[in-house]
């Protein structure tokens, strides 16, 4: 791209997002590179000072821009004096590709999870807790879930999701505005900034993000640092298979009633580190909060599938991170 002011549109039909890598970046002082969706409702701007954007992942040959939700991305440069070259893109799987890629090994019986908004009227408290949950896009390719813990710039996910923040996007409000819909509400995206503490033994990563003010309005979850009771009703909020936010609240193995804790002190990444349950999850749900219906606070950090599915006991995690919250 160069010679005259111009725009170009990249399209990958059916893709959930497009993420672009730029090389040979030659932006003159005062010029702007813009990456946006066609409507301009999602837009990221880059100047000569790439770091100041807080949305560029800089590497040895150039940088990755923040992803654009949807199947089309528009790239433009404001002046013919500047130039960049697009050398790589990644994209989100289509629905058909997702179905082929994701093995539903964590769907226990009938798939009972639903769009979170489906419970807005019937279960407003549970629905309200889903707003603090975000989708993770790892280096433009793989998927996990994360969530805000406490009022400060702190988020939790799994250690197996990442231990280095390079290239980690965090998507808030990636959710359906209508029950059963297929498109997302406007998404707020930030980049992971730094890892504060991580543990493979308890499979957690506590981290911060750039531009925290952009996500502060989404609220936060609190930890319930205890071993829950067997039979205690619970739910999981996350992004199974990278989908729009889902709430796993009901369990057909429990007669269609609420999900419940099946066992505690189950072996996980460490001896007796987990709780188990039949709430439905899939690949991409890793890092989701497991919440009690009694306190509506977090009792586990989902990390294993297999029916029963498992989450790390949050009392063990809290003992290691409380001083950093």
N, C-alpha and C positions, 0 to 999 in steps of 0.2 A: 504494500500500500504506500503510495508516494507520488510525487509529481504534481498533483492537483488535489484540492480538497475533495474528499469523496467518502461515501459510506458503502458498506457491503453487508449483506444479510446472510447469515449461516443458518441452514435449516436441516433438521433431522426429524422427519415426520414421526410423530408418536412418542418422541423422547420426553422424559420428565424434566430434563435440564440440559443446557449446553455450557461447557466450561472451556475457555480458550487460553492457549499459551502463546505469548508474543515473544519474538526474538528480534534481533537487529533493531532495537528500540532507539530511535533518535528523535526525541521530543525537544523542541526548542523552548526557551523560556517563555512562559505565558500561553503556550499551546496546550490543548486538552485532548486526550484520547477518551472516548466514551464507549462503554459497552452497556447495552440496554435491551429490553424487550421491545417489540414493535410499537407498543402503545406508549412507551416511555414511563410507565408506572414503576418499573424496576430499572434503576440506572446506577452505574458506577463510573466515576471519573478518575482519570490518572494524568498526572502532570510529570514534569521532569523529576520532581521529588517523589518517587514512587512510594516510599515508606509513609509519607504523610497521608496517603489515601486510607490507610488501615485496612485495605481490602486486597492488596497485592501480595502474592506469595512469590518472593524473589528467589531465583536460583542462578546457577552459573551462566546460563545462556539467555536469560530474559526474565519473564514472570508469568505466572498464572493469574488471570483476573478472577474476580468472584463469579460464581456460576450464575447463569440466567435461567430462571424457572420457565419451563415450557419448551417448545420445539424450535423456536427461532430466536436468534440473537443478532442485534444490529451493532456494527462496529463503525465508528466515525472518528475522524481527526479534523480539528478546527482550522488547520492551516496547511497549505501546500509545502511549507518549509519543513514540516515534520514528517516522519515516516516510521512505520513499524511493519513487521512481517508476522503473519500468523503461520506457525509451523506445526501446531498440534491442537487437537480438541479432544475432549471426552464428553460423553453424553449419558443421560439416564436411560436405563432399559425401557422398552415399550412394555405394555401390559402383557403381551404374549411372551416376550423375552423373560419377564419376571416370573411368569408361571412356569417356564421351562427351566429357569436357573435355580429357583428357590424350592428346596424340598421341604414340605410341610411337616417335618419330623416332630415339631412341637405343638401341632394341632392335636389336641387330645379328644378324640371322638369327633363330633360336629364342630365346625369353626364357629365359635360363639362371640368373637370380638366384633365390635361395630364401630362406625365412625363416632368419635367422642360426642359430637353434637347431637347424636341420636338420644343421648341421655340428659340433655340440657334441662328438660322439664321433669322427667321422672326421677332423676338422681342429680339434682343441681350441685350438691356438695362434691360428689365424685367428679362431675364434669368440671367444676371450678378448679380442681387440682391438676387437670390436664394442661392448663395454660402455661405452666412452668416447664413443660417437657419439650425438648427440641430434637430434631433429626440431625445426625452427624453425617457429613459427606467427607470421606477420608481420601485426600489426594485425588479427588475427582472421580473415584471409582467405587470403593466399598462403603458400607453403611453400618451405622450403629445409632443408639439413642443416648441422650444426655439430659440432665435437668439441673435447674438452679437449686442450690442448697443454701438456705439462710439468706439474709438480706444483702449481703455484700457480693462482690464479684467472685463468686465461687460456683463451680459446676462439677457434677460427678458423672462418670461413666465407668466402663470396665478397663482394666489394665490391658486386656487382650484387644481392646478397640484401638488404643494408642498409648504410647509412652513419650512421644515427641509431638509437639503441636504443629510442626511444619505442614502446611497444606490442609489443615483441619477446618472445615466450614461448620458453623453451628446455625441451624435454621429454626427460628421460632415462628409460630403461627402457621406452620405447614399443616393445615387442617381444612376439612370440608366445612363450608358455612351452612350446608344443608345436608340432612341425613340421606345417605345413599348417593350423594353427588360425586363427581369425578374431578372437579377442579378445586384448586386451593384458594383460600383467602390470601390477601397480600402477605408475603413472607418477609420477615426481617432477618437478615443474615449478618453474622459477624465471624471473625476469624479467632480461633483459639490463640491465646497469647503465651502462657507459660504453665508448665506442670509444677504444682506445689508439692504433691506427694503421690506416689504410686506404689502399688504392691501386687506382685503376682500371686502371693500366698492368699490374699483376700480379693484379688481380681478387681481392684478399683484404681481409678486415676482421678485425682482432684486437680482442677485446673481453673485458669482465669481466661477471659476473652478481651480482645480489643474493643473499644467503643462500648463499654458496659452500659452507658446511659441509653443506648438504643434498645436494650432488652430489659431495662429495669422495670418497665411497666407490666411485664408478664408475670410478676409475682414470683414466689419461691415456695419450696417445700421444707418441712421441718422433719428432723430425725426423731424416731421413737426408739430410743436406745434400750431395748429390752428383748428378751426372747419371747416371741408371741406364743399364744396358747394354740395347741392343736385344735382344729375346728374353728378358729377365729376367722371371720369373714374378711375378705381382702380383694384387691383389684390391682391391675397392672395397666399403666398408660405408656404407650411407646409408638414406634414406627416399624412394625413388622414388615420385612421385605422392602423397607424404605418407603412404605406407603404413607398417605396422609394419616394424621394422628388417629390411633385407635384406642378404645377403652375396652379392656378385657375384664368383664365384670361378672358374667354368668358362666355356669359350668354345667353342661348337660350330663356329666357324670355324677352330678349332685342333684339330679332331678330337675335341672333347669334353674336351680337356686343360685345363690351367689357363690363365687369362688371361695375356697376356704383353705387355710393352712393344713396341709396333709401330715407333715412331720417336721420336727425341729431337730437341730444338731445332726443334720445329714452330712455325710462326707462330700466335700466339694473340691476346690483347689487345695484345701487343707482339711484336716480331720475335724468333723463335726462343725464345719463353718457355715453350713447352709440351712435354709428352710426349703420345703418342697410344696408344690401345688399343681393343680390341673388347669389353671388359667391358660388360655391359648396364647401362644407367642410364635414367632418365626425368626429366621435369620434377619438381622436388622433390629430386633428387639433388645439385643445385648445392651446393657447399661440402663434399661428402663427401671423406674422406681416401682417397688412393690409396696402398696399402702394398706394399712388396716382400715376396715370400715368402722371400727369402734372409735379410733382417734383421728383418722384421716391424716396420719403422719406416716413416714416411710419406715417400714420394718425390714425391707430387703432390697438388694440390688440385683436385678435379674441378670443371669449370665449363662445358664445351661438350659438346653432343651432336652427332650427325650421322653416325656410323659411318664412319671411326673417331671415337670420343669422345676428349675431351682434358682434361688437367689441367695446371695451372700447375706448372712445375718448382719443387719445394720448396727447392732450393738457392738460388734467386733470392729466394724469400720469406724464408728463414732469414737471409739477409744483411741484411735490413731489420728483422727483429723479434727477433733473438736477444738483443739487449741489454734487451728488455722482458720476456722470459720469466722 
